[in-house]
Amino acid sequence: MPPLTAHKDIEQQKSKCVKPIKFEITGVSYDKNRNNKDYFREDAPQEIKALANNLHDRTDPLWDKAVQYVNAPEFVYEVRQARII
């Protein structure tokens, strides 16, 4: 049970008035798919990719299956700098 161990350790440090180390972390985050022009992923079947021709018409029953192939945002987080304050 690591969480309990961590809580116990923190409580011991607090009782001994140990000052915590503070960090300042700077970085960037961005969407890996931001420049992707396709609505569906490459591995989507052709009949699902054809739905991208008219995204406003959601009456086709294939849309229930197509949702799993949508190119969703995929965020990347990069730490540029970390320093002790």
C-alpha distances in whole Angstrom, upper triangle without the diagonal:
4,6,6,7,9,10,11,13,15,16,17,19,21,22,23,25,24,25,23,24,26,26,29,28,31,32,33,32,34,35,35,38,40,43,42,45,45,43,41,40,42,40,41,44,48,48,45,46,50,48,48,52,52,48,50,51,47,49,49,46,45,43,40,40,41,38,35,38,38,37,35,34,31,30,30,28,30,29,32,32,29,30,29,31
4,5,5,6,9,10,10,12,14,15,16,18,20,21,22,21,22,19,21,22,23,25,25,28,28,30,29,32,33,33,36,38,41,41,44,43,42,40,38,41,39,41,44,47,48,45,46,49,48,47,51,51,47,49,50,47,49,49,47,45,43,41,40,40,37,35,37,37,36,33,32,30,28,27,26,27,26,29,28,25,26,25,27
4,5,5,6,9,10,11,12,14,15,17,18,20,21,20,21,18,19,21,21,24,24,27,27,29,28,31,31,32,35,37,40,40,43,42,41,40,38,40,39,41,44,47,48,44,45,48,47,46,50,50,46,47,49,46,48,48,46,44,42,40,39,39,36,34,36,36,35,32,31,29,27,27,25,26,25,28,28,25,26,24,26
4,5,5,6,9,10,11,12,14,15,17,19,20,19,21,19,21,22,23,26,26,30,31,32,32,34,35,36,39,40,44,44,47,46,45,43,42,44,43,44,47,50,51,48,49,52,50,50,53,53,49,51,52,49,51,51,49,47,45,43,42,43,40,38,40,40,39,36,35,32,31,30,28,30,28,32,30,27,28,26,27
4,5,5,6,9,10,11,12,14,15,17,18,17,19,17,19,21,22,25,26,29,30,32,32,35,36,37,39,41,44,44,48,47,46,45,43,45,44,45,48,52,53,49,50,53,52,51,55,55,51,53,54,51,53,53,51,49,47,45,44,45,42,39,41,41,40,37,36,33,32,31,28,29,28,31,29,26,26,25,26
4,5,5,6,9,10,11,12,14,15,16,15,16,14,15,17,19,22,22,25,27,29,29,32,33,34,37,38,42,42,45,45,44,43,41,43,43,44,47,51,51,48,49,52,50,49,53,53,49,51,52,49,52,52,50,48,46,44,43,43,40,38,40,40,38,35,34,31,29,28,26,26,24,27,26,23,23,21,22
4,5,5,6,9,10,11,12,14,15,15,16,14,16,18,20,23,23,27,28,30,30,33,35,36,39,40,43,44,47,47,45,44,43,45,45,46,49,52,53,49,50,53,51,50,54,54,50,51,53,50,52,52,51,49,47,44,44,44,41,39,41,41,40,36,35,33,31,30,27,28,27,29,28,25,25,23,23
4,5,5,6,9,10,11,13,14,14,16,15,18,20,22,25,26,30,31,33,33,37,38,39,42,43,47,47,50,50,49,48,46,49,48,49,52,55,56,53,53,57,55,54,58,57,54,55,56,53,56,56,54,52,50,48,47,48,45,43,45,44,43,40,38,36,34,33,31,31,29,32,30,27,26,24,25
4,5,5,6,9,10,11,12,11,13,12,14,17,19,23,24,27,29,32,32,35,37,38,41,42,46,46,50,50,48,48,46,48,47,49,52,55,56,53,53,57,55,54,58,57,54,55,57,54,57,57,55,53,51,49,48,48,45,43,45,44,43,40,38,35,33,32,29,29,27,30,27,24,23,21,22
4,5,5,6,9,10,10,9,11,10,12,14,17,20,22,25,27,30,30,34,36,37,40,41,44,45,48,48,47,47,45,48,47,49,52,55,56,52,53,56,54,53,56,56,52,54,55,53,56,56,54,53,50,48,48,48,44,42,44,43,42,39,37,34,32,31,28,28,26,28,26,22,22,19,20
4,5,5,6,9,10,10,12,12,15,17,20,23,25,28,31,33,33,37,39,40,43,44,47,48,51,51,50,50,48,51,50,51,55,58,58,55,55,59,57,55,59,59,55,56,58,55,58,58,56,55,52,50,50,50,47,45,47,46,45,41,39,37,35,34,31,32,29,32,29,26,25,22,22
4,5,5,6,9,9,12,12,15,18,21,24,26,30,32,35,35,39,41,42,45,46,49,50,54,54,53,52,50,53,52,54,57,60,61,57,58,61,59,58,62,61,58,59,61,58,61,61,59,58,55,53,53,53,49,47,49,49,47,44,42,40,37,36,33,33,30,33,30,26,25,22,23
4,5,5,6,5,8,9,12,15,18,21,23,27,29,32,33,37,39,41,44,44,48,49,52,52,51,51,49,52,52,53,56,59,60,57,57,60,59,57,61,60,57,58,60,58,60,60,59,57,55,53,52,52,49,47,49,48,46,43,41,38,35,34,31,31,28,30,27,23,22,19,19
4,5,5,6,8,9,13,15,18,21,24,27,30,33,34,37,39,41,44,45,48,49,52,53,52,52,50,53,53,54,57,60,61,57,57,61,59,57,61,60,57,58,60,57,60,60,59,57,55,53,53,52,49,47,49,48,47,43,41,39,36,35,32,32,29,31,28,24,23,20,19
4,5,8,11,12,16,18,22,25,27,31,34,36,37,41,43,45,48,48,52,53,56,56,55,55,53,56,56,57,60,63,64,60,61,64,62,61,64,64,60,61,63,60,63,63,62,60,58,56,56,56,52,50,52,51,50,47,44,42,40,38,35,35,33,34,32,28,26,23,22
4,6,9,11,15,18,21,24,27,31,33,36,38,41,44,45,48,49,52,53,57,57,56,56,54,57,57,58,62,64,65,62,62,65,63,62,66,65,62,63,65,62,65,65,64,62,60,58,57,57,54,52,54,53,51,48,45,43,40,39,35,35,32,34,31,27,25,21,21
4,6,9,12,15,19,22,25,28,31,34,36,39,42,44,47,47,50,52,55,56,55,55,53,56,56,57,61,64,64,61,61,64,62,61,64,64,60,61,63,61,64,64,63,61,59,57,57,56,53,51,53,52,50,46,44,42,39,37,34,33,30,32,29,25,23,19,18
4,6,9,12,16,19,22,26,29,32,33,37,40,41,44,45,48,49,53,53,53,53,51,53,53,55,58,61,62,59,59,62,60,59,62,62,58,60,62,59,62,63,61,60,57,55,55,54,51,49,51,49,48,44,42,39,36,35,31,30,27,29,25,22,20,16,16
4,7,9,13,16,19,22,26,29,31,34,37,39,42,42,45,47,50,51,51,51,49,51,52,53,57,60,61,57,57,60,58,57,60,60,56,57,60,58,61,61,60,58,55,54,54,53,50,48,49,48,46,42,39,37,34,32,29,28,25,26,22,19,16,13,12
4,6,10,13,16,19,22,25,27,31,33,35,38,39,42,43,47,48,47,47,45,48,48,50,53,56,57,53,53,56,55,53,56,56,53,54,56,54,57,57,56,55,52,50,50,49,46,44,45,44,42,39,36,34,30,29,25,24,21,23,20,16,14,11,10
4,7,10,13,16,19,23,25,28,31,33,36,36,39,41,44,46,45,45,44,46,46,48,52,54,56,52,51,55,53,51,55,55,51,53,55,53,56,57,56,54,51,50,49,48,45,43,44,43,40,37,34,32,28,26,23,22,18,19,16,12,10,7,8
4,7,10,13,17,20,22,26,29,30,34,34,37,39,42,43,43,43,42,44,45,46,50,52,53,50,49,52,51,49,52,52,49,50,53,51,54,54,54,52,49,48,47,46,43,41,42,40,38,35,32,29,26,24,20,19,16,17,14,10,9,6,5
4,6,10,13,16,19,22,26,27,30,30,33,35,39,40,40,40,39,41,42,43,47,49,51,47,46,50,48,46,49,49,46,48,50,48,52,52,51,49,46,46,45,44,41,39,39,38,35,32,29,27,23,21,17,16,12,13,10,7,6,5,6
4,7,10,14,16,20,23,25,28,28,31,33,36,38,38,38,37,39,40,42,46,48,49,46,45,48,46,44,47,47,44,45,48,47,50,50,50,48,45,44,44,42,39,38,38,36,33,30,27,25,21,19,15,14,11,11,8,6,5,6,7
4,7,10,13,16,20,21,25,24,27,29,33,34,34,35,33,36,37,38,42,44,46,42,41,44,43,40,44,44,41,42,45,44,47,47,47,45,42,41,41,39,36,35,35,33,30,27,24,21,18,15,12,10,7,8,6,4,7,9,10
4,7,10,14,17,19,22,22,24,27,30,32,32,33,32,34,35,37,41,42,44,41,39,42,41,38,41,42,38,40,43,42,46,46,46,43,40,40,40,38,35,34,33,31,28,25,22,20,16,14,10,9,6,6,5,6,9,12,13
4,7,10,14,15,19,18,21,23,26,28,29,30,28,30,32,33,37,39,40,37,36,39,38,35,38,38,35,37,40,39,43,43,43,40,37,38,37,35,32,31,30,28,25,22,19,17,13,11,7,5,4,5,7,9,12,15,16
4,7,10,12,15,14,17,20,23,25,25,26,25,27,29,30,34,36,37,34,32,35,34,31,34,35,32,34,37,36,39,39,40,37,34,35,34,31,29,28,27,25,21,19,15,14,10,8,6,5,7,7,10,12,16,19,20
4,7,9,12,12,15,17,20,22,22,23,22,24,26,27,31,32,34,30,29,32,31,28,31,31,28,30,33,32,36,36,36,33,31,31,30,28,25,24,23,21,18,15,12,10,7,5,4,6,9,10,13,15,19,21,23
4,6,9,8,11,13,16,18,18,20,19,21,23,24,28,29,31,27,26,28,27,25,27,28,25,27,30,29,33,33,33,31,28,29,28,25,23,22,21,18,15,13,9,8,5,6,7,9,12,13,16,19,22,25,26
4,5,5,9,10,13,15,15,16,15,17,20,20,24,25,27,24,22,25,24,21,24,25,22,24,27,26,30,29,30,27,24,25,24,21,19,18,17,15,11,9,6,5,4,6,9,12,15,17,20,22,25,28,30
4,6,8,8,12,13,14,15,13,15,17,19,22,24,25,22,20,24,23,20,23,25,22,25,27,27,30,29,30,27,24,25,24,21,19,18,16,14,10,10,7,5,6,7,10,12,16,17,21,23,27,30,31
4,6,5,9,10,10,11,10,12,15,16,19,20,22,19,17,20,20,17,20,21,19,21,24,23,27,26,26,24,21,22,21,18,16,16,13,11,7,7,6,6,8,10,13,16,19,21,24,27,30,33,35
4,6,8,11,11,13,13,15,18,19,22,23,24,21,19,21,21,17,20,21,19,21,24,24,27,27,28,25,23,24,23,20,18,18,16,13,10,10,7,9,9,11,14,16,20,20,24,26,30,33,34
4,6,9,11,13,13,14,18,18,22,22,23,21,18,20,20,17,19,20,19,22,24,24,28,27,29,26,24,26,24,21,20,20,17,14,11,12,10,12,13,14,17,18,22,22,26,29,32,36,37
4,6,8,10,9,11,14,15,18,18,20,17,14,17,17,14,16,18,16,19,22,22,25,24,25,22,20,22,21,17,17,17,14,11,8,10,10,11,13,15,18,20,24,25,29,31,35,38,39
4,7,9,10,11,15,15,17,16,18,16,13,14,15,11,13,15,14,17,19,20,23,22,24,21,19,22,21,17,17,17,14,12,9,12,12,14,17,19,22,24,27,28,32,35,38,41,42
4,6,7,8,12,11,13,13,14,12,9,11,11,8,11,13,12,15,17,17,20,19,21,18,16,19,17,13,14,14,11,9,7,11,12,14,17,19,23,25,29,30,34,36,40,43,44
4,7,10,12,10,13,13,13,10,8,10,9,6,10,11,9,13,14,14,17,16,18,15,13,15,14,10,10,11,9,6,6,9,11,14,17,20,23,26,29,31,34,36,40,43,44
4,7,8,6,9,10,11,8,6,10,9,8,11,13,11,15,15,15,17,16,16,13,12,14,12,8,9,9,5,4,5,9,12,14,17,20,23,26,30,32,35,37,41,43,45
4,6,6,9,11,13,10,8,12,12,11,14,16,15,18,19,18,21,19,19,15,14,16,13,10,11,9,6,6,5,9,11,12,16,18,22,24,28,30,33,35,39,42,43
4,6,8,9,12,11,9,12,14,13,15,18,17,21,21,21,23,20,21,17,17,18,15,12,14,12,9,10,9,12,15,15,19,20,24,26,30,31,35,37,41,43,45
4,6,9,12,10,9,13,14,14,17,19,18,22,22,21,23,20,19,16,16,17,13,11,13,11,8,10,11,14,16,16,20,21,25,27,31,33,36,38,42,44,47
4,6,8,6,6,10,11,11,14,16,15,19,18,17,19,16,16,12,12,13,10,8,10,9,6,9,10,13,16,17,21,23,27,29,33,35,38,40,44,46,48
4,6,5,6,9,10,12,14,16,16,19,18,17,18,15,15,11,12,14,10,9,12,11,9,12,14,17,20,21,25,27,31,33,37,39,42,44,48,50,52
4,5,5,6,9,10,12,14,15,18,17,17,18,14,15,11,13,15,13,11,14,14,11,13,15,18,22,23,27,29,32,35,39,40,44,46,50,52,54
4,6,5,7,10,11,13,13,16,15,14,14,11,11,8,10,13,11,9,13,14,12,13,16,19,23,24,28,30,34,37,40,42,46,48,51,54,56
4,5,5,8,10,11,11,14,13,12,13,10,10,7,8,10,8,6,9,10,8,10,13,15,19,21,25,27,31,34,37,39,43,44,48,51,52
4,5,6,8,10,10,14,14,13,15,13,14,10,11,13,11,8,11,12,9,10,11,15,18,20,23,26,30,32,36,38,41,43,47,49,51
4,5,6,8,10,13,12,12,14,11,13,10,11,14,13,10,13,15,12,13,15,18,21,23,27,29,33,35,39,41,44,46,50,53,54
4,5,6,6,9,8,9,10,8,11,8,8,12,11,8,11,13,11,11,14,16,19,22,25,28,32,35,38,40,44,45,49,52,53
4,5,5,9,10,10,13,12,14,12,10,14,13,10,11,14,11,10,12,14,17,20,23,26,29,32,36,37,41,43,46,49,50
4,6,9,9,11,13,12,15,14,13,17,16,13,15,17,15,14,15,18,21,23,26,29,33,35,39,40,44,46,49,52,53
4,5,6,8,11,11,14,13,12,15,16,13,14,17,16,14,16,18,21,24,27,30,33,36,40,41,45,47,50,53,54
4,6,7,10,11,13,12,10,13,14,11,12,15,14,12,13,15,18,21,24,27,30,33,37,38,42,43,47,49,50
4,6,9,11,14,14,11,15,16,14,14,17,17,15,17,18,20,24,26,30,33,36,39,41,44,45,49,51,52
4,6,7,11,11,10,13,15,13,14,17,17,15,18,19,22,26,28,32,35,38,41,43,46,48,51,54,55
4,6,8,9,6,9,12,10,11,15,15,14,17,18,21,24,27,31,34,37,40,42,45,47,50,52,53
4,6,9,8,10,13,12,13,17,17,17,20,21,24,28,31,34,37,40,44,46,49,50,54,56,57
4,5,6,9,10,10,12,15,15,15,19,21,24,27,30,33,37,40,43,46,49,50,53,56,57
4,5,6,8,9,11,14,15,16,19,21,24,27,30,33,36,40,43,46,49,50,53,55,56
4,5,5,6,9,11,11,13,16,18,22,24,27,31,34,37,40,43,46,47,51,53,54
4,5,5,6,9,10,10,14,15,19,21,25,28,31,35,38,40,43,45,48,50,51
4,6,6,8,10,11,15,16,19,22,25,28,31,34,38,40,43,44,48,49,51
4,6,6,8,10,14,15,19,20,24,27,30,33,37,39,42,43,47,49,50
4,5,5,7,11,12,16,18,22,25,28,31,35,37,40,41,45,47,49
4,5,6,9,10,14,16,19,22,25,29,32,35,38,39,42,44,46
4,6,9,9,13,14,18,21,24,27,30,33,36,37,40,43,44
4,6,9,12,13,17,20,23,26,30,32,35,37,40,43,44
4,6,9,12,15,18,22,25,28,30,34,35,39,41,43
4,7,9,12,15,18,21,25,27,30,32,36,38,40
4,6,10,13,16,19,23,25,28,30,33,36,37
4,6,10,13,16,19,22,25,26,30,32,33
4,7,10,13,17,19,22,24,27,30,31
4,7,10,13,16,19,20,24,26,28
4,7,10,13,16,17,21,24,25
4,7,10,12,14,17,20,22
4,6,9,11,15,18,20
4,6,7,11,14,16
4,7,10,14,16
4,7,10,12
4,7,10
4,6
4
